[in-house]
Amino acid sequence: MGSGTTDVALIGAGIMSATLGTLIQHLEPDWSIEIFESLDGAAQESSNAWHNAGTGHAGFCELDYATPLPGGGIDVSKSIAINEQFHVTRQLWSALITRGILPAAPGFVNPTPHLAFVTGAENVAYLRQWHDALRTEPLFANLQFSDDPAQIGEWSRALVDGRAPGEPVAATYEASGTDVDYGALARALIDALDARGAKLNLRSRVTDLRRDGEGWMITHRTRTGIATTPARFVFVGAGGGSLRLLQRSGIPEARGYGGFPVSGKFLRTRTPEVVASHPVKAYGKAEKGVPGLGAPHLDHRTVDGEDSLLFGPFAGWDPRFLKSGSRLDLFRSIRPGNIGPMLTVAKDNFDLLKYLIREITASHDKQMLALRGLMPSAVDADWEMIDAGKRVQVIGRDATGRGGLQFGTELVISPGNNLAGLLGASPGASTAVPVMIRLLQEAFGDRYGGWTEPLRELVPSLGRSMNTDDDWALEIRRATAETLGLAGA
Ligand SMILES: Cc1cc2nc3c(=O)[nH]c(=O)nc-3n(C[C@H](O)[C@H](O)[C@H](O)COP(=O)(O)OP(=O)(O)OC[C@H]3O[C@@H](n4cnc5c(N)ncnc54)[C@H](O)[C@@H]3O)c2cc1C
């Protein structure tokens, strides 16, 4: 691409832009990259360590990725797909550590076993069935199951101490799970981009996107006034700010999308003996009618070298789409094209609405009661409530024009493939690598063929399934586990 115009503009300095910029800088070192970030540092919204649970989602513990089938049996294809995606992520991180672009492990990634944990006879039977469906898959061959409280207590004392004798419990255990500081990761990637020639504009809020010849004119508000920058390709990686920017761009692909903000909250403890009693991440089963992102989980975290536990997520509500956003965000996002789908969603998702109202109005005692479902011995004095990040729940239009909640990550690409954006937050930061590779494939289709070999230098399994025991796959799993300091392969 030519001079005078930025080749690639990244809006937002969270994990998504940081990952895309890193891939593009590797593939096209001569392209100019400019990053626009409204705050005074990178990764201060959802990617910040305390604004998410830090789970490297690999399908080892998230029961909501599996679907019970009407005639019996469980469909675990999504758990396998998410695990495959995490292997792509592991490979990129490991290649970047080897090249000195990311700091050596442990650091942003810490080995933290993943457990699924349930109570009650019906749930114990379900967990056994879930484990049976997964354990024959090569990627889940090391997943252990136990319904013995003594064994579960060895994995995590917190889950069993203080529990009524005889209460049916069961857990699965995967040693190669991870806890990830996505904030530290995004900052390290942005610093490396900056050091290799990308231009980082902090305190620079993008307010408008207009078509300009073959590319886009970006209007951004800086400390000194309003400025414009032409760009050939724009990635809208603005998290909760993406919907509004995609709407401003006027691309037809963004029409019909709406968003509903849900704030996250976590209980946190830093009491050393409590933290030491739970060296794992344990995910429970979401209540009926509650979306998967509402499944309770108790997470061991390592942030800036300090260990803690988080429990949640609890939901809160205000109309802002970003923590640093405006109370007018929700109102401003309403358009003639999305009001219908938004009203349909409100009408069709009464259970979800009831769940949100219950969550928002829950007292501290109720929140502690929820924690004691996983950790019966939890004591009020050890725990404080912290505000996490925002999720903007995407509302889309189905083929019949009706509205529906979209729980995944929606990639939106303009005609001409010169603007792309990301909506939605699940499974989130841990899928940044595969999602950004998909973006490269879809938005740069004419170049992607020439990029596959250089991409394989970073992600050797590109285009191949890792769910196999073939030697090449075992070698990749072993090598990335070693570089990332993770258990097993
Ligand atoms: C409670 C909670 C728990 C979660 N737990 C997990 C988890 O355990 N594992 C996981 O993988 N994911 C998790 N996620 C999801 C994950 O945090 C997000 O998917 C991910 O951080 C999104 O990254 P991003 O780069 O798209 O957005 P962000 O990190 O939000 O970055 C967007 C950036 O854009 C900037 N910006 C916004 N508007 C503008 C503008 N107009 N101009 C310039 N800059 C702008 C913002 O300031 C921000 O820096 C969780 C999310 C929440 C809320």
The ligand as an SDF file (V2000), in Angstrom:
LIG
                    3D

 53 58  0  0  0  0  0  0  0  0999 V2000
  -17.3600   -9.7280   33.4890 C   0  0  0  0  0  0  0  0  0  0  0  0
  -16.5680  -10.2240   32.3090 C   0  0  0  0  0  0  0  0  0  0  0  0
  -15.8320  -11.4050   32.4140 C   0  0  0  0  0  0  0  0  0  0  0  0
  -15.1090  -11.8720   31.3050 C   0  0  0  0  0  0  0  0  0  0  0  0
  -14.3560  -12.9910   31.4420 N   0  0  0  0  0  0  0  0  0  0  0  0
  -13.6030  -13.4300   30.4010 C   0  0  0  0  0  0  0  0  0  0  0  0
  -12.7630  -14.5570   30.5690 C   0  0  0  0  0  0  0  0  0  0  0  0
  -12.6710  -15.1400   31.6400 O   0  0  0  0  0  0  0  0  0  0  0  0
  -12.0510  -14.9870   29.4910 N   0  0  0  0  0  0  0  0  0  0  0  0
  -12.1330  -14.3650   28.2630 C   0  0  0  0  0  0  0  0  0  0  0  0
  -11.4840  -14.8150   27.3280 O   0  0  0  0  0  0  0  0  0  0  0  0
  -12.9110  -13.2740   28.0920 N   0  0  0  0  0  0  0  0  0  0  0  0
  -13.6400  -12.7830   29.1230 C   0  0  0  0  0  0  0  0  0  0  0  0
  -14.4240  -11.6680   28.9810 N   0  0  0  0  0  0  0  0  0  0  0  0
  -14.5110  -11.0320   27.6500 C   0  0  0  0  0  0  0  0  0  0  0  0
  -13.2850  -10.1750   27.3580 C   0  0  0  0  0  0  0  0  0  0  0  0
  -12.9830   -9.3340   28.4450 O   0  0  0  0  0  0  0  0  0  0  0  0
  -13.5460   -9.3390   26.1010 C   0  0  0  0  0  0  0  0  0  0  0  0
  -14.0420  -10.1760   25.0620 O   0  0  0  0  0  0  0  0  0  0  0  0
  -12.2900   -8.6870   25.5640 C   0  0  0  0  0  0  0  0  0  0  0  0
  -11.5540   -8.0410   26.5920 O   0  0  0  0  0  0  0  0  0  0  0  0
  -12.6870   -7.6720   24.5030 C   0  0  0  0  0  0  0  0  0  0  0  0
  -11.5170   -7.0510   24.0170 O   0  0  0  0  0  0  0  0  0  0  0  0
  -11.6620   -5.8290   23.0240 P   0  0  0  0  0  0  0  0  0  0  0  0
  -10.2920   -5.4950   22.5760 O   0  0  0  0  0  0  0  0  0  0  0  0
  -12.6810   -6.1370   21.9700 O   0  0  0  0  0  0  0  0  0  0  0  0
  -12.3450   -4.6650   23.9000 O   0  0  0  0  0  0  0  0  0  0  0  0
  -11.7570   -3.7570   25.0740 P   0  0  0  0  0  0  0  0  0  0  0  0
  -10.7300   -4.4190   25.8770 O   0  0  0  0  0  0  0  0  0  0  0  0
  -12.9420   -3.1940   25.7840 O   0  0  0  0  0  0  0  0  0  0  0  0
  -11.0210   -2.6100   24.2660 O   0  0  0  0  0  0  0  0  0  0  0  0
  -11.7160   -1.6380   23.5170 C   0  0  0  0  0  0  0  0  0  0  0  0
  -10.9010   -0.3750   23.5450 C   0  0  0  0  0  0  0  0  0  0  0  0
  -11.4830    0.5580   22.6540 O   0  0  0  0  0  0  0  0  0  0  0  0
  -11.4310    1.8470   23.2400 C   0  0  0  0  0  0  0  0  0  0  0  0
  -12.4540    2.6650   22.5970 N   0  0  0  0  0  0  0  0  0  0  0  0
  -13.7990    2.5400   22.7120 C   0  0  0  0  0  0  0  0  0  0  0  0
  -14.4180    3.4440   21.9260 N   0  0  0  0  0  0  0  0  0  0  0  0
  -13.4310    4.1530   21.3020 C   0  0  0  0  0  0  0  0  0  0  0  0
  -13.4330    5.2210   20.3720 C   0  0  0  0  0  0  0  0  0  0  0  0
  -14.5770    5.7390   19.9130 N   0  0  0  0  0  0  0  0  0  0  0  0
  -12.2410    5.7260   19.9500 N   0  0  0  0  0  0  0  0  0  0  0  0
  -11.0650    5.1870   20.4010 C   0  0  0  0  0  0  0  0  0  0  0  0
  -11.0150    4.1800   21.2870 N   0  0  0  0  0  0  0  0  0  0  0  0
  -12.1850    3.6590   21.7240 C   0  0  0  0  0  0  0  0  0  0  0  0
  -11.6780    1.5780   24.7140 C   0  0  0  0  0  0  0  0  0  0  0  0
  -11.2200    2.6330   25.5280 O   0  0  0  0  0  0  0  0  0  0  0  0
  -10.8890    0.2870   24.9150 C   0  0  0  0  0  0  0  0  0  0  0  0
   -9.5490    0.5280   25.2840 O   0  0  0  0  0  0  0  0  0  0  0  0
  -15.1310  -11.1610   30.0710 C   0  0  0  0  0  0  0  0  0  0  0  0
  -15.8550   -9.9670   29.9700 C   0  0  0  0  0  0  0  0  0  0  0  0
  -16.5460   -9.4810   31.0800 C   0  0  0  0  0  0  0  0  0  0  0  0
  -17.2640   -8.1840   30.9660 C   0  0  0  0  0  0  0  0  0  0  0  0
  1  2  1  0
  2  3  1  0
  2 52  2  0
  3  4  2  0
  4  5  1  0
  4 50  1  0
  5  6  2  0
  6  7  1  0
  6 13  1  0
  7  8  2  0
  7  9  1  0
  9 10  1  0
 10 11  2  0
 10 12  1  0
 12 13  2  0
 13 14  1  0
 14 15  1  0
 14 50  1  0
 15 16  1  0
 16 17  1  0
 16 18  1  0
 18 19  1  0
 18 20  1  0
 20 21  1  0
 20 22  1  0
 22 23  1  0
 23 24  1  0
 24 25  2  0
 24 26  1  0
 24 27  1  0
 27 28  1  0
 28 29  2  0
 28 30  1  0
 28 31  1  0
 31 32  1  0
 32 33  1  0
 33 34  1  0
 33 48  1  0
 34 35  1  0
 35 36  1  0
 35 46  1  0
 36 37  1  0
 36 45  1  0
 37 38  2  0
 38 39  1  0
 39 40  1  0
 39 45  2  0
 40 41  1  0
 40 42  2  0
 42 43  1  0
 43 44  2  0
 44 45  1  0
 46 47  1  0
 46 48  1  0
 48 49  1  0
 50 51  2  0
 51 52  1  0
 52 53  1  0
M  END
$$$$
